[in-house]
């Protein structure tokens, strides 16, 4: 899930439970509009993704994993606090019963339900 600075969803992709975040992230980043910063959690820590974000003209705000030898010296922890906006969108989406329990068997139907719920999140704007 990708959100804007106001915490509204702008793009998402549905994967299987066994697919790691870093495998889907390059496709998600490629489809995002231009931004100044891209904030993500440790699950998205990879050099290939960091280079893709820099090539897009944005600054990656992704902490390195605990076992990294490089460390987090250049990390902007104040910007990293905005990562909670994505978690807030997940919490708001779980208010929709069909999404929280995933009644849909097919991926395309579930994506449609999520898209509809995201449209409802945009309505108060």
N, C-alpha and C positions, 0 to 999 in steps of 0.2 A: 504494500500500500504506500502510495506517495501522497503527501498532503502539502498544501501551500502554507504560507506564513501565518494564516488565520486559522489553520487547523481543519480546513475543508478538503475532502478527498479530490485529487485531480487525476489519479491513475492507479490501477490495481491489476494484479494478475493472480490467478488461482493455480496452485500447483498441488501435487500430491503431498501427503504428509512425510514421505521419505526423501523429498527433494530438498537439498540444502539451499539456504538463502543466497549464497554466492553464485549458484548456477543460474538463477533467474534474474539476478540483479543487473547484469549487463543489458539485457533486453529492456528492463524497466527504466534504466538510466537513459538508454538511447531514445526512448519515447517521451521523456520529460521535456517540458519547455525550458528555455534558458533561465538559469538562476545564478545568484552569486555564490550560494553555499548549498551543499548537499550534506545533510546530517543523517547519519545511520549508526546503528549499534555495532558491537564487536563482531556479530555474526557476518557482517559484510566486509571484514578486514581482509583485503587482498590487494596486492600491488597492481594487478591488471585492472581492477575496478577503480583504484585511485588514479591511474593513468587515464582511463576513459573519462573520469569526471574532470580531470585537468584539461584534457583535450576538448571537452565541451565548454570550457571557459569558466568553470565553477571551482570552488575550493572544497575539497573533501574534509568533512569534520567527522572522522571515524577513528575511534580509539583503537589502538593495536591490542592484540590479544596478550594475555598474561605471559605467555612463553616467547614473546617477540624479543629479539635482541636489540631492536632499534629504540624502543621506549616511546613514551608519549610526550616528549619535550615540546613539540610544536603544536600540540593539541590545544584547541580553544575550548575550555571546559564551560565557559559561559554560554557559548553557542550550542554546545552539546546538550544543555538542559532543555532545549526546545524539542528534543526527541520525544518528549512526553506527548506532543501533539498527535503523533501517530498512534500511541497507545490510547489516547482519548477517543480517537475515531473508532478504534476497535471496540472500545467500551460502548460507544454510542450505537455502533452497528449491532451489538449483541442485544439491544433492546428490541430488535426485530426477531420474533420467535423463529421464523423460517431460516434465518441466517445462523442464529445461535445453536440450533439443533440440526441444521443442514438436512432439511427434509428432501431436498432435490437429489435425485440419484445421478443425473447427468451433469457434467461440468458446465455445459452451455446454459442449462437452466439455473444453476447456482450462480453463475456469473451474471445472468440477467437479474436475479433477485438482489445481488449485491449492487448492481448498477442502479436499480430502482431505489434501494435504500440510500445510496449515496446521493441520488437526486433529491430525496426527501431531506437529507441533511443540508443541502444547498438552499432549500426553500425559504428559511427564515432570513436569508441574506436579502 
